[in-house]
Amino acid sequence: MKKPKSIYLNSYQTLIIDANKQKKQCTAIVFYHRYKCDYVLHPNNILETNNLQSNIYKITISEQIAKDILKDEKFEHLLQLIPESNVIKLKRCPTLEHRLPGNLTSLSFSSEFDEPLLKGYLPPNLITLKLGAAFNQPIEEDTLPNTLKTLIFGEGFDYPIEPGVLPESLEVLKMINRDYELGFQVGSLPPNLRVLTYSGSCEEIGLGVLPPSLDTLKNVPSGWISEINTLPNLKSLSLFKHRFQEPIVVSDLPASLTSLKVDYSTQLTSAMPSSIKNLNICTAEYDVDEIFNDRSQYHLETLTVDGNKLESLEKLDIKHMYLSSFKTKGRNKMRDIPLGVETLRFSNNLVPIVDPNSIPITVKKIIFENNYTMATTGYIPNFVDELVVKSISKTRFPNKIVPDSIRTITTTSMDDTIKSSNICVMPDKYHKILIRKIGKQYLVLGQSNNNFKAAIINKIEQVTKFLQK
């Protein structure tokens, strides 16, 4: 009798599929096959569909067919099914030609949507609204529901936000048009706003424009700094380049601040607030002894710095450290890592010369952006037990530098050359495959290509073929 090359554990797959049917919250996609969703609403069968599964709470319309669904009665029929279902989220809505169901609380439009927002056409209980890349229409007062908490504009939006347009209920506002030159007036931003992502190029902001309720500012110009310093509840701040390169006096930042990212080249002066837990100063210039004048006061969860700078960070309490580089080319000596760091991450533009003595024994996890960076770095200490490689290129996986202490290797794609007793393949947040070596065989279990996989395979080289089935 010929020995089988692999055993497929269909009983496990059946158990997982049955468990999926019992999920209380499932997603559906309007597309030709299931993609990162639990159910498929095939475009050709929509008109014959009389009801939706009771556990579907979200429907996504594929971008590829968002325009096609408008050519007939399919979209209108789909909207008629929603009020009698438990669906509360609709993603990539292509039009407002039909009145939307009132039970929707989350709504996003397709990338090509550019129709005026008419009063009364948006669902009255809407909590989240995302407008697509092409949307560029003025918004009038009382158009947005007074229940709205999150509003996201696409990169095409280029109209001013007049005072009173945004409802007082709004807590999160995101604007991603980097060419947006329009600022805000007093009253443009509602009094309960907590999170503002700006990304535009208006470099000045008036007195009293930023509401004191703000706790997060992302991608805002450093020209706003005088007003930022007055915010009593600010916890997270991300600054990008200002036309005038003035130093940032970090001691003037709000004492409530716990996260700071300086995303451009500028000078930092004075002492950093001791409240900071997450700090990214990779592109900034500073005197390390000035910004950390009493190192015992600082307890950093994450620190991102230039990996080629050689100033000492000893006696700084750092849990996770990210090494990057934006200024130097070629290979340079890597800075010493202070004792206490548990996780060390290398960016893909940093190819350092690593001194074995520069990495302390406290480091248990190393993250590389790809296997090429890992190979050129050329060294992993034998006390590290977890390795993460964010992407796999065509370069052969460098097993020679992987020490026996490594218990788990996590990556985004399977590579037959990886030698490890435990491999975790995570191509995205929706899929996860666990590969564990048991004796001379490999147990494979998880989800790939929207299918549950379970098998015992004799050779690691056969795993990739199995996952592609």
C-alpha positions in Angstrom: 0.0 0.0 0.0 1.4 3.4 -1.1 2.0 5.8 1.8 -0.1 9.0 1.4 1.8 12.2 1.1 -0.6 14.1 3.3 -3.7 13.6 5.4 -6.5 16.2 5.2 -8.3 16.9 8.4 -11.8 17.4 7.0 -13.3 16.9 10.5 -11.6 20.0 11.7 -12.7 22.0 8.7 -16.3 20.9 9.3 -16.2 22.0 12.9 -14.8 25.4 11.9 -17.5 25.9 9.2 -20.3 24.9 11.6 -18.9 27.4 14.1 -18.9 30.1 11.5 -22.7 29.5 10.9 -23.2 30.2 14.6 -21.5 33.6 14.5 -23.8 36.4 15.6 -22.1 39.0 13.4 -21.2 38.1 9.8 -20.3 40.1 6.8 -21.4 39.7 3.1 -20.0 41.0 -0.1 -21.7 41.8 -3.4 -19.2 40.1 -5.7 -18.7 37.0 -7.8 -16.9 35.1 -5.0 -16.3 35.3 -1.3 -13.5 37.7 -0.4 -12.7 38.4 3.2 -16.4 38.0 4.1 -18.6 35.2 5.4 -21.3 35.3 2.7 -21.5 36.2 -1.0 -24.3 38.1 -2.7 -23.8 37.3 -6.3 -24.7 40.2 -8.6 -26.6 37.9 -10.9 -28.8 36.5 -8.1 -29.7 39.7 -6.2 -33.1 40.1 -7.8 -34.0 36.6 -6.8 -32.9 37.1 -3.2 -35.9 37.6 -0.9 -34.2 38.1 2.4 -30.8 38.3 4.0 -29.2 36.0 6.6 -30.2 37.1 10.0 -26.6 37.2 11.3 -25.3 39.6 8.5 -24.6 43.0 10.0 -22.4 44.4 7.2 -22.6 44.4 3.4 -19.7 45.4 1.2 -20.1 46.2 -2.5 -17.0 45.4 -4.5 -15.4 48.4 -6.1 -15.2 46.4 -9.3 -19.0 46.2 -9.7 -20.1 49.4 -7.9 -20.8 51.1 -11.3 -22.4 48.0 -12.9 -24.9 47.6 -10.1 -26.4 50.9 -11.0 -27.4 49.8 -14.5 -30.5 47.9 -13.4 -32.7 47.3 -10.4 -30.2 45.3 -8.4 -29.0 48.1 -6.1 -32.6 49.3 -5.4 -33.6 45.7 -4.6 -30.7 45.3 -2.3 -31.7 48.5 -0.4 -35.2 47.1 0.0 -33.9 44.0 1.7 -31.9 45.9 4.3 -34.8 47.4 6.4 -36.1 43.8 7.1 -32.6 42.6 8.1 -30.0 43.2 10.8 -27.7 45.0 8.5 -26.4 48.3 10.0 -23.3 48.8 7.8 -23.1 49.5 4.1 -19.6 49.8 2.4 -19.0 51.4 -1.0 -22.5 52.7 -1.7 -22.5 53.9 -5.3 -25.3 56.5 -5.3 -27.9 58.5 -3.4 -30.4 58.2 -6.2 -32.4 55.9 -3.9 -33.2 56.8 -0.3 -31.0 54.8 2.0 -32.5 52.5 4.8 -32.9 54.2 8.1 -31.4 51.4 10.1 -27.9 52.0 8.7 -25.5 53.4 11.3 -22.3 53.1 9.2 -22.0 54.2 5.5 -19.2 54.6 3.1 -19.4 55.6 -0.6 -17.5 54.2 -3.6 -14.4 55.9 -4.8 -16.2 57.5 -7.8 -19.2 58.9 -5.9 -19.5 62.7 -6.3 -23.2 63.6 -5.8 -24.5 66.4 -3.6 -25.5 65.4 -0.1 -29.2 66.3 0.0 -31.0 67.1 3.3 -32.9 64.1 4.5 -31.2 61.5 2.2 -28.6 60.2 4.8 -29.9 57.7 7.3 -31.1 59.6 10.5 -29.2 57.4 12.9 -25.9 57.4 11.1 -22.8 57.2 13.3 -20.0 56.8 10.8 -19.8 58.4 7.3 -16.9 58.0 4.8 -16.9 59.9 1.6 -14.9 58.5 -1.4 -11.9 59.9 -3.2 -13.9 61.7 -5.9 -16.3 63.5 -3.6 -16.0 67.2 -3.9 -19.3 68.9 -3.0 -20.1 71.7 -0.6 -22.0 70.6 2.5 -24.8 72.7 3.9 -25.9 73.1 7.5 -28.4 70.4 8.8 -27.3 68.0 6.0 -25.4 65.7 8.3 -27.4 63.7 11.0 -27.0 64.9 14.5 -26.0 61.4 15.6 -22.8 61.4 13.5 -19.6 60.7 15.4 -17.1 59.9 12.7 -16.7 61.7 9.4 -14.0 60.9 6.8 -13.3 63.0 3.7 -11.4 61.6 0.7 -8.5 63.2 -1.1 -10.7 65.1 -3.6 -12.6 67.2 -1.0 -11.7 70.9 -1.4 -14.5 73.0 0.0 -14.4 75.1 3.2 -16.2 73.7 6.3 -18.4 76.6 7.5 -19.3 77.1 11.1 -22.3 75.0 12.1 -22.0 72.5 9.2 -20.5 69.7 11.4 -22.9 68.3 14.1 -22.1 68.8 17.7 -22.1 65.0 18.1 -19.0 64.6 15.9 -16.0 63.2 17.7 -13.7 62.1 14.8 -12.9 64.1 11.7 -10.4 62.9 9.1 -9.2 64.9 6.1 -6.6 63.3 3.8 -6.3 65.9 1.0 -2.7 67.0 1.2 -3.4 69.9 -1.1 -6.2 71.2 1.1 -5.3 74.8 1.7 -8.4 75.9 3.5 -8.2 76.3 7.3 -10.9 76.4 9.9 -12.9 79.3 11.4 -14.1 79.5 15.0 -17.1 77.2 15.1 -16.0 75.1 12.2 -14.9 72.3 14.5 -17.6 71.1 16.9 -17.2 71.3 20.7 -17.1 67.5 21.3 -14.4 66.7 18.7 -11.8 64.4 20.1 -9.7 63.3 17.0 -8.6 65.5 14.1 -6.6 64.2 11.1 -5.8 67.2 8.9 -3.1 66.4 6.3 -3.7 69.8 4.5 -1.3 72.7 4.0 -2.9 75.5 5.9 0.0 76.4 8.1 -1.7 78.9 10.5 -4.7 78.5 12.8 -6.6 81.2 14.6 -7.1 81.7 18.3 -9.9 79.5 19.7 -10.4 77.4 16.6 -9.2 74.1 18.1 -11.8 72.9 20.7 -10.3 71.9 24.1 -12.0 68.5 23.8 -9.3 67.3 21.3 -7.2 64.4 22.6 -5.6 63.4 19.2 -4.1 65.5 16.4 -2.7 63.7 13.4 -0.7 65.2 10.5 -1.1 68.8 11.6 1.4 71.5 10.6 3.8 72.6 13.3 2.7 76.1 12.6 -0.3 75.3 14.8 2.0 74.7 17.8 1.0 77.8 19.8 -2.6 76.7 19.8 -1.7 73.1 20.3 0.1 74.0 23.5 -3.2 75.3 25.0 -5.1 72.0 24.6 -5.6 70.6 28.1 -6.7 67.0 27.1 -4.3 66.3 24.2 -2.8 62.8 24.4 -1.5 62.1 20.9 0.2 64.5 18.5 1.7 64.0 15.0 3.4 67.0 13.4 4.6 67.4 9.9 6.7 70.1 8.1 6.1 73.8 8.4 7.3 76.3 5.9 9.3 78.1 8.5 11.8 75.8 10.2 11.4 77.0 13.8 12.7 74.7 16.7 10.0 73.0 18.8 10.2 73.7 22.5 9.0 70.3 23.6 8.7 71.4 27.3 5.8 73.7 26.1 3.7 70.7 24.9 0.7 69.8 27.0 1.6 67.8 30.1 -1.2 65.4 29.2 0.6 64.2 26.0 1.5 60.5 25.9 2.3 60.1 22.2 4.4 62.3 20.0 5.6 61.9 16.3 7.7 64.6 14.6 7.5 63.6 10.9 10.0 66.1 9.5 13.5 67.5 10.0 13.5 70.1 12.8 15.3 70.9 16.0 13.9 69.8 19.4 14.9 71.8 22.4 14.3 71.6 26.2 13.1 68.7 28.2 10.5 66.2 26.8 7.3 65.9 29.0 7.7 62.9 31.2 4.1 61.8 30.4 5.4 60.6 26.9 5.0 56.9 26.4 5.3 56.6 22.6 7.9 58.8 20.8 9.0 59.0 17.2 11.9 61.5 16.6 13.7 59.6 13.8 13.9 62.6 11.5 14.5 65.3 14.2 17.7 66.9 15.5 18.2 67.1 19.3 20.6 66.8 22.1 19.7 63.6 23.8 20.9 64.8 27.2 18.7 67.9 26.8 15.4 66.3 25.9 15.9 63.5 28.4 17.6 65.6 31.1 16.5 63.2 33.9 16.3 59.7 32.4 14.8 58.2 35.5 11.5 60.1 34.8 10.8 58.5 31.4 9.1 55.1 30.8 8.7 54.6 27.0 6.5 52.0 25.6 7.9 52.6 22.1 10.8 54.7 20.8 11.5 55.3 17.1 15.0 56.8 16.4 17.6 56.9 13.7 19.5 53.6 13.9 22.7 55.2 12.7 22.9 57.9 15.4 25.4 56.7 18.0 24.4 58.8 21.1 23.8 56.7 24.2 20.3 55.8 25.4 21.5 54.0 28.5 19.3 54.2 31.6 16.3 55.1 29.5 13.4 52.7 30.2 12.3 51.5 26.7 10.1 48.4 26.0 9.9 48.5 22.2 12.5 50.2 19.9 12.2 50.9 16.1 15.3 51.7 14.2 15.0 53.7 11.0 17.1 56.0 8.8 16.2 58.7 6.4 19.4 60.6 5.9 22.3 58.2 5.5 23.0 55.9 2.6 25.0 52.7 2.6 25.9 50.6 5.6 26.8 52.2 8.9 27.4 51.0 12.4 24.2 50.4 14.3 23.7 52.3 17.6 23.8 50.4 20.9 20.4 49.2 22.2 19.9 49.9 25.9 19.3 47.2 28.4 15.6 46.5 29.0 14.4 46.7 25.4 12.2 43.6 24.6 11.3 44.2 21.0 13.7 45.5 18.3 12.4 46.5 14.8 14.5 47.3 11.7 13.1 49.5 8.9 13.6 48.5 5.3 15.9 51.5 4.7 18.3 50.7 7.5 21.0 48.2 6.6 23.3 48.5 9.6 26.6 46.9 10.6 25.6 45.1 13.8 28.1 44.7 16.6 27.0 41.5 18.5 27.5 43.4 21.8 25.1 46.2 20.8 22.0 44.1 21.4 21.2 43.3 25.0 20.0 40.0 26.4 16.6 41.5 27.2 15.6 41.5 23.5 13.3 38.6 22.9 11.6 39.6 19.6 13.1 41.1 16.4 11.0 42.4 13.5 12.4 42.9 10.0 10.5 44.6 7.2 11.6 41.9 4.7 14.0 38.9 4.4 16.5 41.0 2.4 16.9 43.4 5.3 17.3 40.4 7.6 19.9 38.8 5.4 22.0 42.0 5.0 21.8 42.7 8.7 23.4 39.3 9.1 23.0 38.7 12.8 20.4 37.6 15.2 21.4 36.9 18.9 20.9 33.4 20.3 18.7 34.7 23.1 15.9 35.9 20.8 13.0 33.6 20.7 10.6 35.3 18.2 11.2 36.5 14.7 8.8 38.5 12.5 9.5 39.1 8.8 6.9 41.5 7.4 7.3 40.4 3.8 9.1 37.8 1.8 10.9 38.7 -1.4 12.5 36.5 -4.0 15.7 36.4 -2.0 16.3 33.1 -0.3 15.3 33.1 3.3 18.5 33.4 5.4 18.2 30.4 7.6 21.9 30.4 8.4 21.6 33.4 10.8 18.5 32.1 12.5 19.6 30.8 15.9 18.2 27.6 17.6 16.6 29.8 20.2 13.9 31.0 17.8 10.6 29.3 18.7 8.3 31.1 16.2 8.7 32.8 12.8 5.9 35.0 11.7 5.7 36.2 8.1 3.1 37.4 5.5 3.7 34.6 3.0 5.0 31.0 3.0 8.5 30.3 1.9 9.6 26.7 1.5 13.1 27.5 2.6 12.1 28.6 6.1 13.3 26.2 8.7 11.4 26.4 12.0 9.3 24.2 14.2 6.6 26.9 14.4 5.6 29.2 11.5 2.8 31.6 11.5 1.7 32.9 8.0 -0.4 36.1 8.2 -0.9 37.7 4.7 -3.4 40.1 6.2 -5.6 40.6 9.3 -8.2 38.3 7.9 -6.0 35.2 7.3 -3.8 33.2 9.6 -2.1 29.9 9.0 -0.3 28.0 11.8 2.4 25.5 10.8 3.8 23.3 13.5 6.4 20.6 13.2 5.5 17.4 15.0 8.2 14.8 14.7 9.0 14.6 11.0 5.6 16.0 9.8 3.9 19.4 9.8 0.5 20.2 11.1 -1.2 23.0 9.1 -4.3 24.7 10.5 -6.0 28.0 9.7 -7.6 30.1 7.0 -6.3 31.0 3.6 -8.0 32.3 0.4 -11.3 32.4 2.3 -11.1 28.6 2.9 -10.3 26.8 6.2 -7.3 24.6 5.9 -6.3 21.6 8.0 -3.7 18.9 7.0 -0.7 16.9 8.1 2.0 17.2 5.5 5.3 15.3 5.3 7.6 18.0 3.9 7.7 21.7 4.4 8.1 22.1 0.6 4.6 20.8 0.1 2.9 23.4 2.4 2.9 26.2 -0.2 1.2 23.9 -2.8 -1.4 22.9 -0.2 -2.2 26.5 0.8 -2.7 27.4 -2.9 -5.4 24.8 -3.4 
